[in-house]
Amino acid sequence: MAKVLVIDDEQAIRMLIVAILEDEGHSVIDASDGFEGLRLLEQERPDVVVLDIMMPGIDGHETFRRIREGPGYDGVPVIMVSAGSFQTPPGVAAFIRKPFDLMDFLNTIERVLRV
């Protein structure tokens, strides 16, 4: 299974996503903001990142930009999630709207990992 980095400032949603992915057999690390997420990305080298857009500090768009600019991270697929309507930047593997359907979420994770 895959190593997944979940970056979301809302603890309840982050813990839900972690539980869902761990139930599917994935190894999951999580961060409560973009700064911590970028640090964990460097340390852990995940297979995929699930990234919330609306966060304090650096938002998901800025975090994504920094991921793409980081050496060796341009190949890590990023799935953005948000309750709002946003235009996803080029290079985002998928966008999932909160609240998400469990099966749609899992299918998106699996689809992105197969690419």
Residue, then its C-alpha position, 0 to 999 in steps of 0.5 A: m500500500a501507499k504512504v499518504l501525507v494528509i495536510d488539513d487544518e481541521q483536526a476532525i476532518r484530518m483524523l477522519i481521512v487518516a482513519i479511512l486511509e489506514d482502514e484501507g491499509h495505507s500508511v498515513i502521516d498528517a500535518s495541521d498546516g502547510f509548513e508542517g506538511l512541507r517539512l513532513l514531505e521532505q522527511e517522509r517522501p510520501d507517494v501521494v499528498v491530500l491537501d486542503i485548500m483553505m488553511p491559515g498561514i500558507d494555504g493549499h495553493e501556496t503549499f502546492r506551489r512550494i511542493r512543485e518547486g521543491p527538488g524531487y517533489d514534482g512527481v508526487p501527486v497532489i489531491m486537493v480538497s475543499a468545501g469551497s469552489f476553487q480553480t485547481p492549479p495545473g498539475v493537481a492530480a485530482f480535486i475532491r469537494k468536502p463533504f466527500d463521498l467515501m467511495d468517491f474519495l477512495n476511488t480517487i486515491e486509488r486512481v491517482l496512485r495507479v498513474 
